[in-house]
Structures are given as C-alpha cells and as structure tokens.
Amino acid sequence: MPDKASDLAQRLGRQAEAVCRHYLSNGRREGRYWLVGDARNTPGRSMFVRLKGAESGKGAAGKWTDAATGEHGDLLDVIRESCGLIDFKDVADEARLFLSLPHPEPEPDRPRSHAPSAPTGSPEAARRLFAMSQPISRTLVETYLRNRAITVLHGTGSLRFHPRCYYRPDEHSPTETWPAMIASVTDLAGHLTGAHRTWLDPGGFTEATLGKAPIDTPRRAMGDLLGHAVRFGVAGEVMAAGEGIETMLSLRCVLPTLPMVAALSAAHLSAILFPDMLRRLYIARDDDPAGNGAMATLIERAQEAGIEPIVISPRLGDFNEDLRLLGIGALRAASRVQIAAQDVARFMELAA
C-alpha cells in the first residue's frame, strides 16, 4: 500500500493517459504527450504531460511542464489544481480513490513546487470549481431537476454538474466525493463571486431526500455572497427574487421569460443588490418565519429605492412543493392572480 507521495505519483504515472482524460478532459493526446491549457484543465495547448517514460526522474511518465508559465510537476499536482484542493491529504485521498487504493494513516504535507492554490472557500476557489464543472444537459443535475418537476431549463447556464465534488462533514472527518449541482453566484455585472453546491444522490429521487445526497449538509455555498445571487436571465425593469434555486426554477416554469435570481438564503435575499433599471420586484416568499422576515426587509428596501415590490406566495411551503404536489396548472393559476396584469401577457403567456 503506498504511503508516500512519490509512490502515488508513480502509480498515477503508470496510468498517465487515463489520469489526463479524467482530470484534464479539455485537452487531447498528441503523440507521447497530453496537451491542455494548464493544470486547472483550462482549454489550450501550453501545458504538456508526458504519457510514456520511466517511473521516476526527469523524464518520468506523468511529469508535466507549462510552457506559458514555467510551472512543472507531476500528476498529484494535476489532481490538486484541477480539483481545487488545498491540503495534501485531500489530494492523496483523491489519488487513492482514482487508483482504487485503501486509505493509510494521514501523512504530513510534502513541500511542492507550484503556483499558490486558491484559499478554501474563496471566490477564486469558487471560480475554479465552476470552471471544472460541465453543462447540465444529460447529467444527473438535469435528472434531479426533472424529478422535482422542473422542466423549463432554458437559460440555466449558471448551473453546472460536477461528478465528484468534495464533501467533508467537518475538519476531523474524511473527505467524501458526491455528484453535485454547482451554481455560479454573480454580481450585477455578471462577474462570478461565489458558488453553491448541492450534493446529489446518485441512487435517485425519494420524497425524503428530494434527490439530494444522504449527508448532513447537502447544500453549501462558498465565496463572496452578500448582495449577489444565482441568476436566470438578465434583469431589466422587472425581476423576481427568492431564496432557493429550485424555488425560483419552479416559478420559472410558469413565468419562463421573467428574469429571476436565487439568493440562496433568507438573510442573503434581504440583502440582494438592485439593478439600476429595476422598477418592479417580485418577491417569491418562502412560507416560514425566515422567509417572512426577508420579505419585510426587501419590501422596505425596494420602496426606499423607488421600486415597486409585489409579493408572490406559495400555497404550500414553497413553489417547488406547489409544483410537485399541486401541479403546474395550479401553480400557474395561483401565480396569475398575484402578478401585475401587464406582466401576465409579457411573462406568462409562453407558459400557457
């Protein structure tokens, strides 16, 4: 059983092409090398990984050099950078998972020559996570949303899928990997400031979990969130805002052209920033004390900014419950009588 970084690097080198195809999927093989943009799996051709060679030394299989930056390393560095990891323990765990090896006792970090990693939970770490994820079409994310009766999925570029997203219950627990829905959190200019992870159950949907992974906290956010949101469509004079991603996507099934944002929590909903041209704000309320508090704060802030606030309330706990349990017809009928008359034709007719 390998208990040293060099052992893991050599074992990865024996499967160098398979490692590259998995962690550097934006590259391609050319001769004896794998070409890609960099160790973070950016498309391009400046970094080349040796696919064949000795087990150790300068010409070993798995050794790479980035001609653009001068960086170099081995396949453990590739795993660290492409997965956005910080601690060597997590890198080693991922390598062992790829190699299907058992987990030894923890070992201390080894000194390595590489560019600085993004701090855990930082906006840069969020950008890397989103960049290494893939579009949701024909993935578990699409299945998850459809199982929650969400079928209107146009304009969901803010959502992506990561097949092996890291999850650690706490600092004393081992790292796990689960498939996840990754959502980009952006500011009013569209710059990514954070990311939200919803870990998913690869075993499918149940009413108990609603398709989320059976872990203690299947939802977590990272990065700079205050004032920002997950966005669906580009806001103009009218916009809808609510807490959850699934909540807003459910409402979007009956208002498919209305720009919407998900603030991810009641506290963040009350603090969202308003676009300059916004004149009417629909507040998608969750039926609980936190939702009521966010609604009250947001109404006050909107009125002070000269924006007309209109509250849309679900019949059950939230709009996804309405969609799943009452049906799209009931959700459409209930929403129709709560929005301004001029917005029915503008945003709802396509859903009829």
Helices and strands as residue ranges (DSSP letters): H 5-14, H 16-23, E 28-30, E 33-36, E 47-50, E 64-66, E 72-73, H 75-83, H 88-99, H 123-131, H 140-147, E 159-167, E 176-186, E 192-199, E 219-223, E 230-232, E 238-242, H 245-252, E 260-262, H 266-269, E 280-284, H 289-304, E 308-312, H 319-321, I 322-326, H 328-336, H 341-343, I 344-348, G 349-351
